[in-house]
Amino acid sequence: MEAYYNCLRCKNRRVRILTRDGRVHEGVITDVDRNNVYLRTDNGSVHTSAFWGNSFSGNEILTLSLFTLLAIALI
């Protein structure tokens, strides 16, 4: 639950997110629900943390499971 509330406090702000697998993501948190955080990135594709590698051009939202988050920093 702590990751959920941290993401809510950072909503609509630019952040850097570190996940448990060592990946670093930068963008703006656009939404948060009880399971996921939605990050608008600059890379122009849609990804989910469960299915990394699938992309669909034209969109810019990265969906990360709250369970995979290790750290969030405002940038």
C-alpha positions in Angstrom: 0.0 0.0 0.0 2.9 2.4 0.6 3.8 2.3 -3.2 0.2 3.2 -4.0 0.2 6.3 -1.7 3.6 7.4 -2.9 2.4 7.3 -6.5 -0.7 9.2 -5.6 1.4 12.0 -4.1 3.5 12.1 -7.3 0.5 12.1 -9.7 0.9 14.6 -12.6 4.5 15.1 -11.7 7.7 14.0 -13.5 9.3 11.0 -11.8 12.1 8.4 -12.1 10.9 4.9 -11.1 13.3 2.1 -10.3 11.8 -1.4 -10.5 12.9 -4.6 -8.6 14.4 -6.0 -11.8 16.7 -2.9 -12.1 14.9 -1.1 -14.9 14.7 2.7 -14.6 11.7 4.6 -16.1 11.2 8.3 -16.4 8.0 10.1 -17.1 4.8 11.7 -15.7 2.5 9.7 -13.5 -0.9 10.0 -15.2 -3.0 7.6 -13.1 -2.7 5.2 -10.2 -5.0 2.3 -9.2 -4.7 -0.3 -6.5 -2.6 -2.5 -8.8 -0.8 -0.3 -11.3 0.8 3.0 -12.0 0.5 4.6 -15.4 3.5 6.6 -16.6 3.5 8.8 -19.7 7.0 8.4 -21.2 8.8 10.1 -24.1 9.5 6.9 -26.0 6.3 6.8 -28.0 5.1 3.3 -27.2 2.8 1.4 -24.8 4.3 -1.3 -22.5 3.1 -3.3 -19.5 5.6 -4.6 -16.9 4.1 -8.1 -17.2 4.6 -8.2 -21.0 7.7 -6.1 -21.6 8.6 -6.0 -25.2 5.2 -5.7 -26.7 4.7 -2.2 -28.1 2.2 -0.3 -30.2 3.4 2.9 -31.8 1.6 6.1 -31.4 0.9 5.9 -27.6 3.1 6.9 -24.7 1.8 5.1 -21.6 3.8 2.6 -19.6 1.9 0.5 -17.1 3.9 -0.7 -14.1 2.6 -3.1 -11.4 2.9 -1.5 -8.0 4.4 -4.8 -6.8 7.4 -4.3 -9.0 8.3 -0.8 -7.8 11.4 -0.3 -5.7 11.8 3.5 -5.6 10.2 6.7 -6.9 12.0 10.0 -7.1 10.7 13.4 -8.3 12.9 14.8 -11.1 
